[in-house]
């Protein structure tokens, strides 16, 4: 190694790893996002909150901080409640989406490589395909897409979700995973699931509330 190469090596340190956000930083990012996505009646307050900095993440401290910082008292106290509700719902939705994304990644990691399966044990692969041809099917292929299974799965997922709420898109993806349809690229099946989910949300209106893109289990 020449002197010049040795010198260049000492200068190169590579890319720095991106530091993980603290809970408070994530909370402030959420408030900044809410300043654009919140209803017009709340956007100005959200914008002011995003510029304050260390906004508390817990409800009681948030109420006191917001009431004092934005001078919201008396008849305007309801605005503080609306601000907290919007932020907590947005946080719950993002957490549910993140959880669904992690579950999908875990499923992909645990899915055996088809090429390895084919080369290592072709006889087993052929035996499995033969069983499917004679009426026996793998676990995922055996999942039946019925109104009952969709309804049961929706309630189960919403019960486990933060605040018992999920965005419709995230809920549909989670239902597809739970019913073993994640790897099914059949457009007809996906369309059928979407129609059945919409129908269930409208039918079960006493227990399931739909507010825009957010679905909540009562």
mmCIF file of the C-alpha atoms, coordinates in Angstrom:
data_MODEL
# 
_entry.id   MODEL 
# 
loop_
_atom_site.group_PDB 
_atom_site.id 
_atom_site.type_symbol 
_atom_site.label_atom_id 
_atom_site.label_alt_id 
_atom_site.label_comp_id 
_atom_site.label_asym_id 
_atom_site.label_entity_id 
_atom_site.label_seq_id 
_atom_site.pdbx_PDB_ins_code 
_atom_site.Cartn_x 
_atom_site.Cartn_y 
_atom_site.Cartn_z 
_atom_site.occupancy 
_atom_site.B_iso_or_equiv 
_atom_site.pdbx_formal_charge 
_atom_site.auth_seq_id 
_atom_site.auth_comp_id 
_atom_site.auth_asym_id 
_atom_site.auth_atom_id 
_atom_site.pdbx_PDB_model_num 
ATOM 1   C CA . UNK A 1 1   ? 0.000   0.000   0.000  1.00 0.00 ? 1   UNK A CA 1 
ATOM 2   C CA . UNK A 1 2   ? 1.412   3.366   -1.010 1.00 0.00 ? 2   UNK A CA 1 
ATOM 3   C CA . UNK A 1 3   ? 1.563   6.378   1.271  1.00 0.00 ? 3   UNK A CA 1 
ATOM 4   C CA . UNK A 1 4   ? -1.213  8.064   -0.741 1.00 0.00 ? 4   UNK A CA 1 
ATOM 5   C CA . UNK A 1 5   ? -3.525  5.030   -0.397 1.00 0.00 ? 5   UNK A CA 1 
ATOM 6   C CA . UNK A 1 6   ? -2.816  4.853   3.329  1.00 0.00 ? 6   UNK A CA 1 
ATOM 7   C CA . UNK A 1 7   ? -3.677  8.542   3.653  1.00 0.00 ? 7   UNK A CA 1 
ATOM 8   C CA . UNK A 1 8   ? -6.947  8.144   1.717  1.00 0.00 ? 8   UNK A CA 1 
ATOM 9   C CA . UNK A 1 9   ? -7.917  5.203   3.926  1.00 0.00 ? 9   UNK A CA 1 
ATOM 10  C CA . UNK A 1 10  ? -7.550  7.306   7.065  1.00 0.00 ? 10  UNK A CA 1 
ATOM 11  C CA . UNK A 1 11  ? -9.758  9.999   5.559  1.00 0.00 ? 11  UNK A CA 1 
ATOM 12  C CA . UNK A 1 12  ? -12.573 7.645   4.508  1.00 0.00 ? 12  UNK A CA 1 
ATOM 13  C CA . UNK A 1 13  ? -14.880 6.820   7.382  1.00 0.00 ? 13  UNK A CA 1 
ATOM 14  C CA . UNK A 1 14  ? -17.865 5.556   5.428  1.00 0.00 ? 14  UNK A CA 1 
ATOM 15  C CA . UNK A 1 15  ? -21.467 6.613   5.803  1.00 0.00 ? 15  UNK A CA 1 
ATOM 16  C CA . UNK A 1 16  ? -22.670 7.377   9.296  1.00 0.00 ? 16  UNK A CA 1 
ATOM 17  C CA . UNK A 1 17  ? -25.514 5.271   10.545 1.00 0.00 ? 17  UNK A CA 1 
ATOM 18  C CA . UNK A 1 18  ? -28.771 7.128   10.824 1.00 0.00 ? 18  UNK A CA 1 
ATOM 19  C CA . UNK A 1 19  ? -29.567 7.662   14.481 1.00 0.00 ? 19  UNK A CA 1 
ATOM 20  C CA . UNK A 1 20  ? -32.851 6.219   15.699 1.00 0.00 ? 20  UNK A CA 1 
ATOM 21  C CA . UNK A 1 21  ? -35.432 8.828   16.649 1.00 0.00 ? 21  UNK A CA 1 
ATOM 22  C CA . UNK A 1 22  ? -36.314 9.233   20.298 1.00 0.00 ? 22  UNK A CA 1 
ATOM 23  C CA . UNK A 1 23  ? -40.009 8.916   21.317 1.00 0.00 ? 23  UNK A CA 1 
ATOM 24  C CA . UNK A 1 24  ? -40.137 12.700  21.778 1.00 0.00 ? 24  UNK A CA 1 
ATOM 25  C CA . UNK A 1 25  ? -38.692 13.345  18.310 1.00 0.00 ? 25  UNK A CA 1 
ATOM 26  C CA . UNK A 1 26  ? -41.225 10.935  16.792 1.00 0.00 ? 26  UNK A CA 1 
ATOM 27  C CA . UNK A 1 27  ? -44.013 12.735  18.689 1.00 0.00 ? 27  UNK A CA 1 
ATOM 28  C CA . UNK A 1 28  ? -42.920 16.138  17.388 1.00 0.00 ? 28  UNK A CA 1 
ATOM 29  C CA . UNK A 1 29  ? -42.776 14.727  13.838 1.00 0.00 ? 29  UNK A CA 1 
ATOM 30  C CA . UNK A 1 30  ? -46.339 13.497  14.345 1.00 0.00 ? 30  UNK A CA 1 
ATOM 31  C CA . UNK A 1 31  ? -47.468 16.994  15.387 1.00 0.00 ? 31  UNK A CA 1 
ATOM 32  C CA . UNK A 1 32  ? -45.729 18.483  12.339 1.00 0.00 ? 32  UNK A CA 1 
ATOM 33  C CA . UNK A 1 33  ? -47.541 15.989  10.105 1.00 0.00 ? 33  UNK A CA 1 
ATOM 34  C CA . UNK A 1 34  ? -50.837 16.780  11.829 1.00 0.00 ? 34  UNK A CA 1 
ATOM 35  C CA . UNK A 1 35  ? -50.391 20.485  11.079 1.00 0.00 ? 35  UNK A CA 1 
ATOM 36  C CA . UNK A 1 36  ? -50.966 19.558  7.412  1.00 0.00 ? 36  UNK A CA 1 
ATOM 37  C CA . UNK A 1 37  ? -53.450 16.690  7.721  1.00 0.00 ? 37  UNK A CA 1 
ATOM 38  C CA . UNK A 1 38  ? -55.691 17.893  10.570 1.00 0.00 ? 38  UNK A CA 1 
ATOM 39  C CA . UNK A 1 39  ? -59.111 19.495  9.940  1.00 0.00 ? 39  UNK A CA 1 
ATOM 40  C CA . UNK A 1 40  ? -58.876 23.156  8.997  1.00 0.00 ? 40  UNK A CA 1 
ATOM 41  C CA . UNK A 1 41  ? -60.290 24.171  12.393 1.00 0.00 ? 41  UNK A CA 1 
ATOM 42  C CA . UNK A 1 42  ? -57.274 22.578  14.131 1.00 0.00 ? 42  UNK A CA 1 
ATOM 43  C CA . UNK A 1 43  ? -54.441 23.210  11.667 1.00 0.00 ? 43  UNK A CA 1 
ATOM 44  C CA . UNK A 1 44  ? -53.444 26.619  13.031 1.00 0.00 ? 44  UNK A CA 1 
ATOM 45  C CA . UNK A 1 45  ? -53.215 25.243  16.586 1.00 0.00 ? 45  UNK A CA 1 
ATOM 46  C CA . UNK A 1 46  ? -51.220 22.226  15.399 1.00 0.00 ? 46  UNK A CA 1 
ATOM 47  C CA . UNK A 1 47  ? -48.828 24.530  13.567 1.00 0.00 ? 47  UNK A CA 1 
ATOM 48  C CA . UNK A 1 48  ? -48.267 26.594  16.720 1.00 0.00 ? 48  UNK A CA 1 
ATOM 49  C CA . UNK A 1 49  ? -47.699 23.434  18.752 1.00 0.00 ? 49  UNK A CA 1 
ATOM 50  C CA . UNK A 1 50  ? -45.125 22.146  16.251 1.00 0.00 ? 50  UNK A CA 1 
ATOM 51  C CA . UNK A 1 51  ? -43.086 25.316  16.769 1.00 0.00 ? 51  UNK A CA 1 
ATOM 52  C CA . UNK A 1 52  ? -43.093 25.111  20.570 1.00 0.00 ? 52  UNK A CA 1 
ATOM 53  C CA . UNK A 1 53  ? -40.791 22.129  20.842 1.00 0.00 ? 53  UNK A CA 1 
ATOM 54  C CA . UNK A 1 54  ? -41.037 19.938  23.928 1.00 0.00 ? 54  UNK A CA 1 
ATOM 55  C CA . UNK A 1 55  ? -44.774 19.133  23.780 1.00 0.00 ? 55  UNK A CA 1 
ATOM 56  C CA . UNK A 1 56  ? -45.743 16.440  26.361 1.00 0.00 ? 56  UNK A CA 1 
ATOM 57  C CA . UNK A 1 57  ? -46.738 13.000  25.057 1.00 0.00 ? 57  UNK A CA 1 
ATOM 58  C CA . UNK A 1 58  ? -49.064 12.074  27.946 1.00 0.00 ? 58  UNK A CA 1 
ATOM 59  C CA . UNK A 1 59  ? -52.657 13.296  27.952 1.00 0.00 ? 59  UNK A CA 1 
ATOM 60  C CA . UNK A 1 60  ? -52.800 15.122  31.298 1.00 0.00 ? 60  UNK A CA 1 
ATOM 61  C CA . UNK A 1 61  ? -49.518 16.961  30.772 1.00 0.00 ? 61  UNK A CA 1 
ATOM 62  C CA . UNK A 1 62  ? -50.473 17.664  27.138 1.00 0.00 ? 62  UNK A CA 1 
ATOM 63  C CA . UNK A 1 63  ? -53.758 19.279  28.195 1.00 0.00 ? 63  UNK A CA 1 
ATOM 64  C CA . UNK A 1 64  ? -52.090 21.533  30.760 1.00 0.00 ? 64  UNK A CA 1 
ATOM 65  C CA . UNK A 1 65  ? -49.248 22.473  28.421 1.00 0.00 ? 65  UNK A CA 1 
ATOM 66  C CA . UNK A 1 66  ? -51.534 23.219  25.467 1.00 0.00 ? 66  UNK A CA 1 
ATOM 67  C CA . UNK A 1 67  ? -54.067 25.179  27.530 1.00 0.00 ? 67  UNK A CA 1 
ATOM 68  C CA . UNK A 1 68  ? -51.328 27.419  28.911 1.00 0.00 ? 68  UNK A CA 1 
ATOM 69  C CA . UNK A 1 69  ? -49.176 27.725  25.778 1.00 0.00 ? 69  UNK A CA 1 
ATOM 70  C CA . UNK A 1 70  ? -52.051 28.413  23.373 1.00 0.00 ? 70  UNK A CA 1 
ATOM 71  C CA . UNK A 1 71  ? -54.175 30.235  25.943 1.00 0.00 ? 71  UNK A CA 1 
ATOM 72  C CA . UNK A 1 72  ? -57.144 27.901  25.423 1.00 0.00 ? 72  UNK A CA 1 
ATOM 73  C CA . UNK A 1 73  ? -59.410 28.199  28.431 1.00 0.00 ? 73  UNK A CA 1 
ATOM 74  C CA . UNK A 1 74  ? -63.093 28.457  29.185 1.00 0.00 ? 74  UNK A CA 1 
ATOM 75  C CA . UNK A 1 75  ? -65.194 27.800  26.092 1.00 0.00 ? 75  UNK A CA 1 
ATOM 76  C CA . UNK A 1 76  ? -62.038 27.009  24.093 1.00 0.00 ? 76  UNK A CA 1 
ATOM 77  C CA . UNK A 1 77  ? -61.059 24.084  26.348 1.00 0.00 ? 77  UNK A CA 1 
ATOM 78  C CA . UNK A 1 78  ? -62.860 21.747  23.923 1.00 0.00 ? 78  UNK A CA 1 
ATOM 79  C CA . UNK A 1 79  ? -60.236 22.590  21.303 1.00 0.00 ? 79  UNK A CA 1 
ATOM 80  C CA . UNK A 1 80  ? -57.562 21.035  23.536 1.00 0.00 ? 80  UNK A CA 1 
ATOM 81  C CA . UNK A 1 81  ? -59.622 17.817  23.680 1.00 0.00 ? 81  UNK A CA 1 
ATOM 82  C CA . UNK A 1 82  ? -59.957 17.806  19.871 1.00 0.00 ? 82  UNK A CA 1 
ATOM 83  C CA . UNK A 1 83  ? -56.217 18.348  19.428 1.00 0.00 ? 83  UNK A CA 1 
ATOM 84  C CA . UNK A 1 84  ? -55.357 15.466  21.742 1.00 0.00 ? 84  UNK A CA 1 
ATOM 85  C CA . UNK A 1 85  ? -57.913 13.124  20.154 1.00 0.00 ? 85  UNK A CA 1 
ATOM 86  C CA . UNK A 1 86  ? -56.642 13.801  16.645 1.00 0.00 ? 86  UNK A CA 1 
ATOM 87  C CA . UNK A 1 87  ? -53.006 13.268  17.638 1.00 0.00 ? 87  UNK A CA 1 
ATOM 88  C CA . UNK A 1 88  ? -53.686 10.099  19.650 1.00 0.00 ? 88  UNK A CA 1 
ATOM 89  C CA . UNK A 1 89  ? -55.784 8.626   16.802 1.00 0.00 ? 89  UNK A CA 1 
ATOM 90  C CA . UNK A 1 90  ? -53.085 9.485   14.256 1.00 0.00 ? 90  UNK A CA 1 
ATOM 91  C CA . UNK A 1 91  ? -50.418 7.903   16.453 1.00 0.00 ? 91  UNK A CA 1 
ATOM 92  C CA . UNK A 1 92  ? -52.505 4.738   16.916 1.00 0.00 ? 92  UNK A CA 1 
ATOM 93  C CA . UNK A 1 93  ? -53.072 4.463   13.172 1.00 0.00 ? 93  UNK A CA 1 
ATOM 94  C CA . UNK A 1 94  ? -49.375 4.808   12.393 1.00 0.00 ? 94  UNK A CA 1 
ATOM 95  C CA . UNK A 1 95  ? -48.493 2.211   15.043 1.00 0.00 ? 95  UNK A CA 1 
ATOM 96  C CA . UNK A 1 96  ? -51.031 -0.230  13.581 1.00 0.00 ? 96  UNK A CA 1 
ATOM 97  C CA . UNK A 1 97  ? -49.637 0.285   10.071 1.00 0.00 ? 97  UNK A CA 1 
ATOM 98  C CA . UNK A 1 98  ? -46.095 -0.239  11.352 1.00 0.00 ? 98  UNK A CA 1 
ATOM 99  C CA . UNK A 1 99  ? -47.153 -3.403  13.160 1.00 0.00 ? 99  UNK A CA 1 
ATOM 100 C CA . UNK A 1 100 ? -48.823 -4.735  10.014 1.00 0.00 ? 100 UNK A CA 1 
ATOM 101 C CA . UNK A 1 101 ? -45.708 -3.933  7.976  1.00 0.00 ? 101 UNK A CA 1 
ATOM 102 C CA . UNK A 1 102 ? -43.468 -5.751  10.472 1.00 0.00 ? 102 UNK A CA 1 
ATOM 103 C CA . UNK A 1 103 ? -45.736 -8.796  10.386 1.00 0.00 ? 103 UNK A CA 1 
ATOM 104 C CA . UNK A 1 104 ? -45.516 -8.897  6.586  1.00 0.00 ? 104 UNK A CA 1 
ATOM 105 C CA . UNK A 1 105 ? -41.717 -8.641  6.734  1.00 0.00 ? 105 UNK A CA 1 
ATOM 106 C CA . UNK A 1 106 ? -41.555 -11.468 9.287  1.00 0.00 ? 106 UNK A CA 1 
ATOM 107 C CA . UNK A 1 107 ? -43.758 -13.659 7.099  1.00 0.00 ? 107 UNK A CA 1 
ATOM 108 C CA . UNK A 1 108 ? -41.530 -12.995 4.092  1.00 0.00 ? 108 UNK A CA 1 
ATOM 109 C CA . UNK A 1 109 ? -38.428 -13.869 6.133  1.00 0.00 ? 109 UNK A CA 1 
ATOM 110 C CA . UNK A 1 110 ? -39.959 -17.179 7.234  1.00 0.00 ? 110 UNK A CA 1 
ATOM 111 C CA . UNK A 1 111 ? -41.157 -18.141 3.730  1.00 0.00 ? 111 UNK A CA 1 
ATOM 112 C CA . UNK A 1 112 ? -38.837 -20.908 2.414  1.00 0.00 ? 112 UNK A CA 1 
ATOM 113 C CA . UNK A 1 113 ? -36.972 -20.184 -0.804 1.00 0.00 ? 113 UNK A CA 1 
ATOM 114 C CA . UNK A 1 114 ? -38.747 -22.030 -3.623 1.00 0.00 ? 114 UNK A CA 1 
ATOM 115 C CA . UNK A 1 115 ? -35.554 -22.647 -5.594 1.00 0.00 ? 115 UNK A CA 1 
ATOM 116 C CA . UNK A 1 116 ? -33.819 -24.183 -2.559 1.00 0.00 ? 116 UNK A CA 1 
ATOM 117 C CA . UNK A 1 117 ? -36.880 -26.307 -1.848 1.00 0.00 ? 117 UNK A CA 1 
ATOM 118 C CA . UNK A 1 118 ? -36.904 -27.532 -5.426 1.00 0.00 ? 118 UNK A CA 1 
ATOM 119 C CA . UNK A 1 119 ? -33.216 -28.466 -5.501 1.00 0.00 ? 119 UNK A CA 1 
ATOM 120 C CA . UNK A 1 120 ? -32.802 -29.912 -2.006 1.00 0.00 ? 120 UNK A CA 1 
ATOM 121 C CA . UNK A 1 121 ? -35.874 -32.073 -1.853 1.00 0.00 ? 121 UNK A CA 1 
ATOM 122 C CA . UNK A 1 122 ? -37.713 -32.300 -5.202 1.00 0.00 ? 122 UNK A CA 1 
ATOM 123 C CA . UNK A 1 123 ? -39.610 -35.456 -4.221 1.00 0.00 ? 123 UNK A CA 1 
ATOM 124 C CA . UNK A 1 124 ? -41.204 -33.726 -1.238 1.00 0.00 ? 124 UNK A CA 1 
ATOM 125 C CA . UNK A 1 125 ? -42.153 -30.772 -3.435 1.00 0.00 ? 125 UNK A CA 1 
ATOM 126 C CA . UNK A 1 126 ? -43.736 -33.075 -5.984 1.00 0.00 ? 126 UNK A CA 1 
ATOM 127 C CA . UNK A 1 127 ? -45.592 -34.985 -3.264 1.00 0.00 ? 127 UNK A CA 1 
ATOM 128 C CA . UNK A 1 128 ? -47.066 -31.735 -1.928 1.00 0.00 ? 128 UNK A CA 1 
ATOM 129 C CA . UNK A 1 129 ? -48.206 -30.665 -5.389 1.00 0.00 ? 129 UNK A CA 1 
ATOM 130 C CA . UNK A 1 130 ? -49.710 -34.101 -5.971 1.00 0.00 ? 130 UNK A CA 1 
ATOM 131 C CA . UNK A 1 131 ? -51.768 -33.829 -2.772 1.00 0.00 ? 131 UNK A CA 1 
ATOM 132 C CA . UNK A 1 132 ? -53.079 -30.457 -3.855 1.00 0.00 ? 132 UNK A CA 1 
ATOM 133 C CA . UNK A 1 133 ? -54.083 -31.971 -7.176 1.00 0.00 ? 133 UNK A CA 1 
ATOM 134 C CA . UNK A 1 134 ? -56.085 -34.704 -5.372 1.00 0.00 ? 134 UNK A CA 1 
ATOM 135 C CA . UNK A 1 135 ? -58.094 -32.308 -3.257 1.00 0.00 ? 135 UNK A CA 1 
ATOM 136 C CA . UNK A 1 136 ? -55.641 -31.686 -0.394 1.00 0.00 ? 136 UNK A CA 1 
ATOM 137 C CA . UNK A 1 137 ? -54.269 -28.180 -0.255 1.00 0.00 ? 137 UNK A CA 1 
ATOM 138 C CA . UNK A 1 138 ? -51.652 -26.315 1.762  1.00 0.00 ? 138 UNK A CA 1 
ATOM 139 C CA . UNK A 1 139 ? -52.739 -24.255 4.757  1.00 0.00 ? 139 UNK A CA 1 
ATOM 140 C CA . UNK A 1 140 ? -52.880 -20.975 2.862  1.00 0.00 ? 140 UNK A CA 1 
ATOM 141 C CA . UNK A 1 141 ? -54.784 -22.407 -0.063 1.00 0.00 ? 141 UNK A CA 1 
ATOM 142 C CA . UNK A 1 142 ? -57.384 -23.880 2.323  1.00 0.00 ? 142 UNK A CA 1 
ATOM 143 C CA . UNK A 1 143 ? -58.464 -20.507 3.742  1.00 0.00 ? 143 UNK A CA 1 
ATOM 144 C CA . UNK A 1 144 ? -62.046 -19.871 2.718  1.00 0.00 ? 144 UNK A CA 1 
ATOM 145 C CA . UNK A 1 145 ? -63.045 -16.326 1.896  1.00 0.00 ? 145 UNK A CA 1 
ATOM 146 C CA . UNK A 1 146 ? -66.489 -16.031 3.469  1.00 0.00 ? 146 UNK A CA 1 
ATOM 147 C CA . UNK A 1 147 ? -68.429 -13.222 5.124  1.00 0.00 ? 147 UNK A CA 1 
ATOM 148 C CA . UNK A 1 148 ? -68.170 -15.042 8.446  1.00 0.00 ? 148 UNK A CA 1 
ATOM 149 C CA . UNK A 1 149 ? -64.384 -15.442 8.253  1.00 0.00 ? 149 UNK A CA 1 
ATOM 150 C CA . UNK A 1 150 ? -63.924 -11.794 7.214  1.00 0.00 ? 150 UNK A CA 1 
ATOM 151 C CA . UNK A 1 151 ? -66.195 -10.525 10.020 1.00 0.00 ? 151 UNK A CA 1 
ATOM 152 C CA . UNK A 1 152 ? -64.459 -12.671 12.642 1.00 0.00 ? 152 UNK A CA 1 
ATOM 153 C CA . UNK A 1 153 ? -60.993 -11.636 11.466 1.00 0.00 ? 153 UNK A CA 1 
ATOM 154 C CA . UNK A 1 154 ? -61.867 -7.913  11.362 1.00 0.00 ? 154 UNK A CA 1 
ATOM 155 C CA . UNK A 1 155 ? -63.114 -7.942  14.959 1.00 0.00 ? 155 UNK A CA 1 
ATOM 156 C CA . UNK A 1 156 ? -60.095 -9.914  16.146 1.00 0.00 ? 156 UNK A CA 1 
ATOM 157 C CA . UNK A 1 157 ? -57.633 -7.521  14.502 1.00 0.00 ? 157 UNK A CA 1 
ATOM 158 C CA . UNK A 1 158 ? -59.392 -4.384  15.764 1.00 0.00 ? 158 UNK A CA 1 
ATOM 159 C CA . UNK A 1 159 ? -59.442 -5.760  19.326 1.00 0.00 ? 159 UNK A CA 1 
ATOM 160 C CA . UNK A 1 160 ? -55.656 -6.113  19.231 1.00 0.00 ? 160 UNK A CA 1 
ATOM 161 C CA . UNK A 1 161 ? -55.012 -2.762  17.511 1.00 0.00 ? 161 UNK A CA 1 
ATOM 162 C CA . UNK A 1 162 ? -54.057 0.338   19.551 1.00 0.00 ? 162 UNK A CA 1 
ATOM 163 C CA . UNK A 1 163 ? -57.198 2.270   20.515 1.00 0.00 ? 163 UNK A CA 1 
ATOM 164 C CA . UNK A 1 164 ? -59.096 -0.552  18.725 1.00 0.00 ? 164 UNK A CA 1 
ATOM 165 C CA . UNK A 1 165 ? -58.656 1.441   15.492 1.00 0.00 ? 165 UNK A CA 1 
ATOM 166 C CA . UNK A 1 166 ? -56.963 0.892   12.113 1.00 0.00 ? 166 UNK A CA 1 
ATOM 167 C CA . UNK A 1 167 ? -56.943 2.580   8.717  1.00 0.00 ? 167 UNK A CA 1 
ATOM 168 C CA . UNK A 1 168 ? -59.073 0.758   6.151  1.00 0.00 ? 168 UNK A CA 1 
ATOM 169 C CA . UNK A 1 169 ? -56.069 0.039   3.903  1.00 0.00 ? 169 UNK A CA 1 
ATOM 170 C CA . UNK A 1 170 ? -54.003 -1.371  6.798  1.00 0.00 ? 170 UNK A CA 1 
ATOM 171 C CA . UNK A 1 171 ? -56.992 -3.395  8.021  1.00 0.00 ? 171 UNK A CA 1 
ATOM 172 C CA . UNK A 1 172 ? -57.573 -4.899  4.572  1.00 0.00 ? 172 UNK A CA 1 
ATOM 173 C CA . UNK A 1 173 ? -53.898 -5.858  4.342  1.00 0.00 ? 173 UNK A CA 1 
ATOM 174 C CA . UNK A 1 174 ? -53.978 -7.419  7.831  1.00 0.00 ? 174 UNK A CA 1 
ATOM 175 C CA . UNK A 1 175 ? -57.156 -9.388  6.996  1.00 0.00 ? 175 UNK A CA 1 
ATOM 176 C CA . UNK A 1 176 ? -55.509 -10.670 3.816  1.00 0.00 ? 176 UNK A CA 1 
ATOM 177 C CA . UNK A 1 177 ? -52.499 -11.838 5.846  1.00 0.00 ? 177 UNK A CA 1 
ATOM 178 C CA . UNK A 1 178 ? -54.629 -13.462 8.555  1.00 0.00 ? 178 UNK A CA 1 
ATOM 179 C CA . UNK A 1 179 ? -56.656 -15.413 5.986  1.00 0.00 ? 179 UNK A CA 1 
ATOM 180 C CA . UNK A 1 180 ? -53.512 -16.617 4.233  1.00 0.00 ? 180 UNK A CA 1 
ATOM 181 C CA . UNK A 1 181 ? -54.104 -14.590 1.070  1.00 0.00 ? 181 UNK A CA 1 
ATOM 182 C CA . UNK A 1 182 ? -50.940 -12.481 1.296  1.00 0.00 ? 182 UNK A CA 1 
ATOM 183 C CA . UNK A 1 183 ? -49.162 -14.259 -1.554 1.00 0.00 ? 183 UNK A CA 1 
ATOM 184 C CA . UNK A 1 184 ? -52.288 -14.660 -3.667 1.00 0.00 ? 184 UNK A CA 1 
ATOM 185 C CA . UNK A 1 185 ? -51.965 -12.449 -6.742 1.00 0.00 ? 185 UNK A CA 1 
ATOM 186 C CA . UNK A 1 186 ? -55.423 -13.331 -8.045 1.00 0.00 ? 186 UNK A CA 1 
ATOM 187 C CA . UNK A 1 187 ? -57.079 -9.979  -8.810 1.00 0.00 ? 187 UNK A CA 1 
ATOM 188 C CA . UNK A 1 188 ? -60.540 -11.525 -8.543 1.00 0.00 ? 188 UNK A CA 1 
ATOM 189 C CA . UNK A 1 189 ? -59.829 -12.738 -4.992 1.00 0.00 ? 189 UNK A CA 1 
ATOM 190 C CA . UNK A 1 190 ? -58.449 -9.344  -3.941 1.00 0.00 ? 190 UNK A CA 1 
ATOM 191 C CA . UNK A 1 191 ? -61.480 -7.569  -5.417 1.00 0.00 ? 191 UNK A CA 1 
ATOM 192 C CA . UNK A 1 192 ? -63.822 -9.994  -3.669 1.00 0.00 ? 192 UNK A CA 1 
ATOM 193 C CA . UNK A 1 193 ? -62.076 -9.409  -0.319 1.00 0.00 ? 193 UNK A CA 1 
ATOM 194 C CA . UNK A 1 194 ? -62.335 -5.638  -0.768 1.00 0.00 ? 194 UNK A CA 1 
ATOM 195 C CA . UNK A 1 195 ? -66.064 -5.869  -1.551 1.00 0.00 ? 195 UNK A CA 1 
ATOM 196 C CA . UNK A 1 196 ? -66.741 -8.245  1.359  1.00 0.00 ? 196 UNK A CA 1 
ATOM 197 C CA . UNK A 1 197 ? -64.802 -6.045  3.805  1.00 0.00 ? 197 UNK A CA 1 
ATOM 198 C CA . UNK A 1 198 ? -66.709 -2.939  2.696  1.00 0.00 ? 198 UNK A CA 1 
ATOM 199 C CA . UNK A 1 199 ? -69.992 -4.819  3.051  1.00 0.00 ? 199 UNK A CA 1 
ATOM 200 C CA . UNK A 1 200 ? -69.099 -6.049  6.565  1.00 0.00 ? 200 UNK A CA 1 
ATOM 201 C CA . UNK A 1 201 ? -68.116 -2.546  7.715  1.00 0.00 ? 201 UNK A CA 1 
ATOM 202 C CA . UNK A 1 202 ? -71.466 -1.201  6.503  1.00 0.00 ? 202 UNK A CA 1 
ATOM 203 C CA . UNK A 1 203 ? -73.505 -4.132  7.863  1.00 0.00 ? 203 UNK A CA 1 
ATOM 204 C CA . UNK A 1 204 ? -71.919 -4.277  11.332 1.00 0.00 ? 204 UNK A CA 1 
ATOM 205 C CA . UNK A 1 205 ? -72.356 -0.542  11.967 1.00 0.00 ? 205 UNK A CA 1 
ATOM 206 C CA . UNK A 1 206 ? -73.412 -1.058  15.602 1.00 0.00 ? 206 UNK A CA 1 
ATOM 207 C CA . UNK A 1 207 ? -70.059 -2.547  16.598 1.00 0.00 ? 207 UNK A CA 1 
ATOM 208 C CA . UNK A 1 208 ? -67.782 -1.116  13.929 1.00 0.00 ? 208 UNK A CA 1 
ATOM 209 C CA . UNK A 1 209 ? -67.599 2.619   13.269 1.00 0.00 ? 209 UNK A CA 1 
ATOM 210 C CA . UNK A 1 210 ? -66.090 4.080   10.094 1.00 0.00 ? 210 UNK A CA 1 
ATOM 211 C CA . UNK A 1 211 ? -64.865 7.675   10.217 1.00 0.00 ? 211 UNK A CA 1 
ATOM 212 C CA . UNK A 1 212 ? -63.337 8.584   6.867  1.00 0.00 ? 212 UNK A CA 1 
ATOM 213 C CA . UNK A 1 213 ? -60.413 6.175   6.426  1.00 0.00 ? 213 UNK A CA 1 
ATOM 214 C CA . UNK A 1 214 ? -60.369 5.098   10.098 1.00 0.00 ? 214 UNK A CA 1 
ATOM 215 C CA . UNK A 1 215 ? -62.192 1.983   11.344 1.00 0.00 ? 215 UNK A CA 1 
ATOM 216 C CA . UNK A 1 216 ? -62.907 1.622   15.086 1.00 0.00 ? 216 UNK A CA 1 
ATOM 217 C CA . UNK A 1 217 ? -64.381 -1.266  17.078 1.00 0.00 ? 217 UNK A CA 1 
ATOM 218 C CA . UNK A 1 218 ? -66.983 0.055   19.518 1.00 0.00 ? 218 UNK A CA 1 
# 
